Amino acid sequence: MILNTLQLARWWELMSESLDRTLVVGGAGYVGSVLVKRLLREGNCVTVLDNLLYNNDLSLHDVIDHPKLTFINGDLRNIDDFSRSLTGIRNVVLLAALVGDPISKKYPDMAHSVNEEGAIALINNLNGKGIDKFVFLSTCSNYGLQDTDELTTETAELKPLSVYAKNKVAVEEYLLSQEQNLDYCFTILRCATAFGTSGRMRFDLTVSEFCREFTINGSFLIYDEDTWRPYCHVEDICKAIITVLSAKSELVNSEVFNVGSDSGNFTKKMVVEEILKHLPDAVAHYKEDGFDPRNYRVSFHKIQNTLGFSCDYKVEDVIPKLVFALSNGMFSDFEDRRNFYGNYEIII
Ligand SMILES: NC(=O)c1ccc[n+]([C@@H]2O[C@H](COP(=O)([O-])OP(=O)(O)OC[C@H]3O[C@@H](n4cnc5c(N)ncnc54)[C@H](O)[C@@H]3O)[C@@H](O)[C@H]2O)c1
């Protein structure tokens, strides 16, 4: 059979599409739904594997009929679901997990099974599948408790304090130990705590939680107000993932990058003060010795110097927008749909 020019062009388009397909595991979540839409906007083909743990299908409703999106409702630990989602895949981004200290503490067995065992099995199963790049989303929580007079770099000793961070560190260590055995390029991104809106909004993350509590209730109790943490907009986390997927392999292979910006390091009290600028009648109460001793100020020089990455969003610019939206009735269904709006409880 001889193909005409148009047929050849279509064949080439289909071939290139299937070669450029990215699998986003956990693509219906807070970060995932933003990433998927960004990848689609940039013309990429995307497959999502997600088991909709928080009934969070709403996060992708607006793109579910997109010609370049395939959605698979499945568990990353189920080999059939995972194999189905690998069809035509070139790049894989692993976001799926029980995300955050409270939910992992509440369901430690499931956290271990998904966040550690499931992630390690997935890493092994990618070998020999013609994968180009694998990006593992990790967290700055791995730093735990550091000397905050200095900015913590990627080479600092990891001091995970929670089940969540311990699982993440175990996967990082496994990946790095397998460098010689894996036939694909992998990169570990230790992300700052996210803020900003998403199709699956999370109000259990510090900046958004504080904005909501002060706006809706007028007061909030903050534990350990002088502890430091870096914050990064969810769009900037997705920008970093795409930067890695687009980078030359020799720049990112077997590398660990912190994701965020130096100016995104805030104490909890600094976050509160930013919010109270826009809610002058709200009252903050402070208390020491809370249940979360994490304290770290992080350096983001490596990702900037190696990949030219910088953040587009600032905490202080997004806070007034979120406060304004909340005061104007946005997210008013929070109490009816708590589990959609945060990782409070597993409901499947
Ligand atoms: N949000 C943050 O502040 C932050 C900060 C640092 C790192 N990260 C990392 O980014 C990633 C995404 O976080 P997020 O905030 O989007 O969390 P999220 O809870 O909103 O999203 C996780 C998604 O994974 C899915 N999922 C969970 N278990 C699954 C399984 N067994 N199989 C298939 N899908 C499953 C859930 O349904 C959900 O859609 C995580 O790996 C997290 O560690 C997030």
Ligand as a Chemical Component Dictionary entry (heavy atoms), coordinates in Angstrom:
data_LIG
# 
_chem_comp.id                   LIG 
_chem_comp.type                 NON-POLYMER 
_chem_comp.pdbx_formal_charge   0 
_chem_comp.three_letter_code    LIG 
# 
loop_
_chem_comp_atom.comp_id 
_chem_comp_atom.atom_id 
_chem_comp_atom.alt_atom_id 
_chem_comp_atom.type_symbol 
_chem_comp_atom.charge 
_chem_comp_atom.model_Cartn_x 
_chem_comp_atom.model_Cartn_y 
_chem_comp_atom.model_Cartn_z 
_chem_comp_atom.pdbx_ordinal 
LIG N1  N1  N 0  0.975  19.632 47.818 1  
LIG C1  C1  C 0  2.149  19.911 48.373 2  
LIG O1  O1  O 0  2.292  20.851 49.167 3  
LIG C2  C2  C 0  3.346  19.072 48.030 4  
LIG C3  C3  C 0  4.603  19.486 48.508 5  
LIG C4  C4  C 0  5.706  18.679 48.235 6  
LIG C5  C5  C 0  5.575  17.531 47.481 7  
LIG N2  N2  N 1  4.349  17.173 47.036 8  
LIG C6  C6  C 0  4.219  15.918 46.289 9  
LIG O2  O2  O 0  3.418  16.123 45.148 10 
LIG C7  C7  C 0  2.646  14.951 44.898 11 
LIG C8  C8  C 0  1.201  15.330 44.685 12 
LIG O3  O3  O 0  0.675  15.963 45.839 13 
LIG P1  P1  P 0  -0.790 16.595 45.836 14 
LIG O4  O4  O 0  -0.747 17.779 46.734 15 
LIG O5  O5  O -1 -1.264 16.734 44.461 16 
LIG O6  O6  O 0  -1.621 15.446 46.580 17 
LIG P2  P2  P 0  -3.113 14.927 46.328 18 
LIG O7  O7  O 0  -3.456 14.113 47.503 19 
LIG O8  O8  O 0  -4.004 16.075 45.975 20 
LIG O9  O9  O 0  -2.977 14.021 45.049 21 
LIG C9  C9  C 0  -2.609 12.660 45.085 22 
LIG C10 C10 C 0  -3.402 11.948 43.996 23 
LIG O10 O10 O 0  -2.949 10.592 43.955 24 
LIG C11 C11 C 0  -4.086 9.752  43.861 25 
LIG N3  N3  N 0  -3.713 8.461  44.453 26 
LIG C12 C12 C 0  -3.448 8.185  45.755 27 
LIG N4  N4  N 0  -3.138 6.890  45.906 28 
LIG C13 C13 C 0  -3.188 6.328  44.676 29 
LIG C14 C14 C 0  -2.971 5.015  44.181 30 
LIG N5  N5  N 0  -2.654 3.998  44.994 31 
LIG N6  N6  N 0  -3.093 4.785  42.846 32 
LIG C15 C15 C 0  -3.452 5.796  42.001 33 
LIG N7  N7  N 0  -3.673 7.071  42.425 34 
LIG C16 C16 C 0  -3.553 7.326  43.742 35 
LIG C17 C17 C 0  -5.187 10.469 44.619 36 
LIG O11 O11 O 0  -6.478 10.048 44.208 37 
LIG C18 C18 C 0  -4.903 11.927 44.243 38 
LIG O12 O12 O 0  -5.609 12.289 43.079 39 
LIG C19 C19 C 0  2.889  13.998 46.060 40 
LIG O13 O13 O 0  3.770  12.980 45.669 41 
LIG C20 C20 C 0  3.515  14.877 47.120 42 
LIG O14 O14 O 0  4.378  14.162 47.950 43 
LIG C21 C21 C 0  3.224  17.916 47.273 44 
# 
loop_
_chem_comp_bond.comp_id 
_chem_comp_bond.atom_id_1 
_chem_comp_bond.atom_id_2 
_chem_comp_bond.value_order 
_chem_comp_bond.pdbx_ordinal 
LIG N1  C1  SING 1  
LIG C1  O1  DOUB 2  
LIG C1  C2  SING 3  
LIG C2  C3  SING 4  
LIG C2  C21 DOUB 5  
LIG C3  C4  DOUB 6  
LIG C4  C5  SING 7  
LIG C5  N2  DOUB 8  
LIG N2  C6  SING 9  
LIG N2  C21 SING 10 
LIG C6  O2  SING 11 
LIG C6  C20 SING 12 
LIG O2  C7  SING 13 
LIG C7  C8  SING 14 
LIG C7  C19 SING 15 
LIG C8  O3  SING 16 
LIG O3  P1  SING 17 
LIG P1  O4  DOUB 18 
LIG P1  O5  SING 19 
LIG P1  O6  SING 20 
LIG O6  P2  SING 21 
LIG P2  O7  DOUB 22 
LIG P2  O8  SING 23 
LIG P2  O9  SING 24 
LIG O9  C9  SING 25 
LIG C9  C10 SING 26 
LIG C10 O10 SING 27 
LIG C10 C18 SING 28 
LIG O10 C11 SING 29 
LIG C11 N3  SING 30 
LIG C11 C17 SING 31 
LIG N3  C12 SING 32 
LIG N3  C16 SING 33 
LIG C12 N4  DOUB 34 
LIG N4  C13 SING 35 
LIG C13 C14 SING 36 
LIG C13 C16 DOUB 37 
LIG C14 N5  SING 38 
LIG C14 N6  DOUB 39 
LIG N6  C15 SING 40 
LIG C15 N7  DOUB 41 
LIG N7  C16 SING 42 
LIG C17 O11 SING 43 
LIG C17 C18 SING 44 
LIG C18 O12 SING 45 
LIG C19 O13 SING 46 
LIG C19 C20 SING 47 
LIG C20 O14 SING 48 
# 
